[in-house]
């Protein structure tokens, strides 16, 4: 009987391994093709983790990519960059549900210096006819973009230049908006501005608000804007491949991550772990609740995933890779599964980050998936987020 049980155990595990080969192959190929270094992927479905794999870089085939290994996955810290944005969106929904803000509020109510902005027009730079509203920030329809070289903190979202959000937001009065607020989609630093609004409304720093209202109840104890000396040993190194420059480095941190710096950029600045971000996804998948604690309502999630902007080419500045999607509150939402062609469910929503981090929520299949790496590369056209989705849905359909 004992031998039979051992045989059954290995048989079942071999079936599981075989079912998810597609995802594991993708993780390996991203390393061997020198797109990412080590990476980790997780798929959660109907209350359980159905796939989890740390793919360490090292010698892959005849290529010695790196000997860098991961710590256990709940301990590895990643800069999540734009995967900070959905967290800031949820924080904004908390204030909205409490009646402390309105979507139609002009942001100059909270940041007076941003009342009289200038816009690009066919006739040149002119005073804007409309003010930026909170909903314009949530939907990336404010006319704010990203400014400066990404290697220097994107110009404004720069924790070397700024040590608080008040000075950052005040300086944005100098920016010329790409168009009249509310008229088009243009990806930019909107969630960083929302962080300052949340500070003004809540009368506390943005990080203190997040910790009290989100991170503590969601048990996201490792998610923050800074690194301690102990944290640095667990901070995933950056794998970079630009053709001319290739390899791992600790020297290209584009934010300072200093504990005493209060420039808490809500669109770019958070670090997190796979375990922490999984809890955030569980909350979204469960209609805004986590372990019996209500963070936001399902109505707020519906508002976050409503259609506010179309995909490219209807929106000329939208992501050319997101065909078949529309845009909600800094979330992509799949509208046309046939155009996407990955077998992803209609209505999935999620986002990605600058250093090749990705997640999405699938309400139909009660599923979420997360992929984390830390990499920058300019030598491949692969859409990691799309290929990860393709691999996941092929696996669960087998």
N, C-alpha and C positions, 0 to 999 in steps of 0.2 A: 504493500500500500504506500509506504514512504517513497519508494522509487517511482511509483505511478504519479504521486503528487508532485515530485520534482520534475518529472517529464512534462506534466500538465502545465506547471509554472513556466518552464522554458518555452513550451509550445505557444502558450498565450502571449508571452512577451515577444516572441519572434513574429507573431501575427501583428501585434501592435507596432513593432519596429517597421515591419514591411508596409503597413498602412500609411505611415508617415514618412516614408523614404523620400517623397517628393520635397518635403520641407527641409529635411536634413541635407539632401543633395544641393538645394539652393544655398543653404548656409555654408556648405563646403565650397561651392563654386564661387561665391562672393569673395571668399578668402583666396582661393587659387587664382582667380581672375584679377586679384589685387585691387578689389573695389572696397572691401572692408578688411580690418583685422579681425580679431575674435569677435563673435557676435552671439547673441542669445535670443531665443524665440520661445514664446509661450502661446498656447491656444487653450481657451477655457470654454466649455460648452455645458449648458444645463447643470450648472452647479459644481462642476469638477474640472480640474486641469486634465486635458486629454493629451496634451503634448507639451513637453518642456525639454529643451536641449541647449546646452552651452557648447558652442563650436569653437574650440581653441585654435588660434593660429599656431603655426609651427611649420614643420616640413610637410608640404602638401605636394605629393608626387615628387618631382625632381626640383621643386621650388622651395627654398628655405625662406618662407615669408617672415617669420618671427618666432622667437621662443617665448613670447609673452603669453602667459596663461591668466585665466580669471581667478579671482577669489570666488567662493560660493555665491550664487547669483543674488541672494538677498543682501549681500554685503557690497557688491560692486556699484560704484557711484558713476552716473552718466550725466553729462550736461544734456538736457532734453530740448533746449532751444525752443522752437515754436510749438512743441507739445506742452509748453507753459500756457499757451493761449487758451485752450479749452478750460484749464483750471481758473484762469482769470475770468473767463466767461461765466463759469458757475458762480464765482464770487460775486459777479455783477448781478446774477439772477437772485442771489440771496437778498441783496439790497432792494431789488425790484419787488420781490415778494413781500418785503416788509413795508413797502410804500415809501421808502426813503429816497428813491429816485424814480424818474419816469423815462421811458425810451425817447420821448420827444423833448426832453430837457436839452437846451443849449449847453454845451460843455463850458461856455464862458461863465455860467452860473457857479461853477466850481473852480475854474481856472480863468479868471478875468482877463489875463494877458492874451488869451486866444479868441477874444471877441471880434477884433477887426483884422481878419486874415486877407491875404491877397491870393488870387487865383490866376492860373494860366488860361488865357482865352485866345481866340483867333486874332484879336486885336492887340495882343500882348498881355503883359501883366497888369491886372486891374483889381480893385477891391472886390472881394466876393459879395455876391448878392445875398447868399444864405450863410447862416452860421452852422458850424458842425454840431450835430446832435449826438447823444449817446448811442442811438441806434446806428448812426453812421460809423462810429468806432467799432461796434460789434460786428458789422457787416463788411468792413473794409471799403466803405463807400464815402470816406471823409475827404479823400484827395491827398492824405498823408501817405508817403512812401517810406522807403529806406534810403538813407543818405550816407555817403562816404564809402570808404573801402571797408569790406567786411573784416579784413585783417586788423582794423583799428576800431572795432566795436561798433561798426555801422554808423559812425559819426555822432549821432545823438544818443543811442542806447549804448553808452560808453561809461563803464564804471571806473575808468581812469579819469575821465573828464568830470564826471559828476559823482557826488557822494550822497545825493538825495533826489527825490522825484520832483520836489518843488522847483528847483533850479532848472532841471531838465524840461519840465513842462512849460515854464516861463520862456525858455529860449526857443521853443517851437513857434512862438509868435513871428519869428524871423523867416519861417518856412513859407515858400510859395506853393499853394496847393495845386495838384495836378489838374483839377477841374472843380466845378461848383460842387460843394458837399451834397451827397445824396444822389448824384447823377450817374456815377459809374463805379465799377469795382476796380480797386487798385491795392495790391497787397502792401501793407506797411506797418508802422510802429503803433498802431491803434491801441493794442492791449496794454502797451506801456503807459499810454495816456490814461486808460481806464484805471490802472493801478493808482495813479495820482488822485483820480476822482474818488476812488474807494477810500483813500486816506483822508480826504477832506470830509467826506460824509460820515465816516466811522470815527474820526478824530483819533486815529492811531496809525502806526506805520502799516503799509500794505502787508508786510510779512506777519506782523502780529495779528492782523485780521485773518489772513489765510490760516495761520496756525490755530487760532481759536475756533474758527468756523468750518474749516475743512480738514486740515492736517491732523489735528488731535482726534476729532470724531472718526476720521477714516483710518486712523492708525498709520498715517504716513509720516512716521517719525524721522525718516532720513531725507525728506524732501524739504529743501531750503535754498537760500541764495548764496550761501557761504560754505567754505571748506575750513575745517580745523586742521591742525598739523596731523592729527591721527587720520582724518578723512583722506588726506592727500595720498596715503599709501593705498587707498581703495579706489582712487579716482582713475577711471579708465584712460589710458594714454590715447592720444589722437593718432590714427593712421592716416597718412596723407599721401596722395598719389596725383601729382599734377603733370606727370611726364618728366619734368625737370627735377622735381623733388619727390622722393618716395621713401616711406619708412615711418616708424613710430617716433613720436616726440612728446615731451612734456613742456616744450618751450613756446607753444603757440596757443596758450589760453587767451581767448579774446575778451574775456571778462576777468576782473581781478579776483572775485570770490572771497574778498576780505570780509571778516565778520563785522567790522565796525562801519562798513559801507552800506548806507541805507538807500542806494539807488536800486530799488527792487523792481527790475524791469519785468513786467507781467507777460510780455510776449516772447521773451528770450532767455531770461536769467536763471531759471530754476535748475537745480540738480536733483536727481531722484534715483530710485532703484526699481528693478523689475517688480519686486514685491510691493513697494509703495504704489507704483502706477497701476498695478493690478487691482488694488483696492479702489482707486479712483474709477477704473473701468467697471468694477462690480457695482458701484453705486449708480453709474449711468445705465447699466444694463437692467438694474433692479428698480427703475423708475424714480431714481433720486434718493433711495434709501440704502443704508449699509448697516448690517447687523442690528436692525431695528431702529436705527437712528435716521431720521428724515433730514436730508441736507437741502434738497430742493424738491419741488413737485414734478410729477409727470407733465403737467401743463407747461412748466418752464422748459423741460426737455423738448416738448413739442415746439415751443417758441424758438428754441435754439436751432432746431433742425428744419424749420420752415424755409421755403424758397425765397431768397432775397436777391440773388444774382444768378444769372445763367452761366454756363460754361463757355470756354473758348469754342468757336470764334465770335459768338454773340456778345461776349464780354471781351473786348480786344486785349485787355491786360490780364486776363485769367490764365491759369496754369494750362499750358498746351497739352499736358499729359493727362488731364482730368476730363477727357471726353466722356460724355454720358452722365456727368455729375452736375449738380448745382451747388451753390454756396449758402450756408446758413450763417450762424454766429461764429465765424472763424472755424467752421466745420465743413468738410465736403460731405455731400449726401448723394448716394447713387440713385439716379432717376431712370436711366435706361441701361439695363443689364446687357442687352444685346450689343450695344456700342462698346461697352467696357470689355466684354468677351473674356471674363475670367470665372464665370459661374458664381460670382458674388451675388448675394441677395439684394434685391431692390430695397432701398431704404437704409442700407448700412451708412454709418457716419463715423468720421474720425479726422485725424490730422497727422502731419509728419513734422520732423525737425531737421534743422540744418545739418547736423552731424549724422544723418542716416538713422533716425529713430522714427518708428511708425506704430500707429495703433488704429483699430477701428472697432466699432460696436455693431453687432448684428442682432437687432431685436427679434427678427423673424425666427432665427435658429437659436436664439438665446446663447449667443456666442460673442466672445471678444478675442482679439489676438494682438500681441505686442511683439515688436522686433526692436532690439536695442543694439547699436554698435556705437563706435565713435570714429567717424571717418569723413574725410573730404577727398573727393576725387574729381578730376576734370578730364578723364581719359575714357569714359564709358558712357554710353547712352542708355544703359539699363535703368528701368524704373523699378527700384527695389520694392517699393510699396506695392506696386501692381503685381509684380512677380511673386511676392509673398502671399498676396491674396489668392493668386492663381494656384499656388502650391497648397494652401490651406483648403480651399474648396475642392480641389481634386482629391485630396486626402480624405476628407470627411464624406465624400460621395462614393468612395470605393467600398 
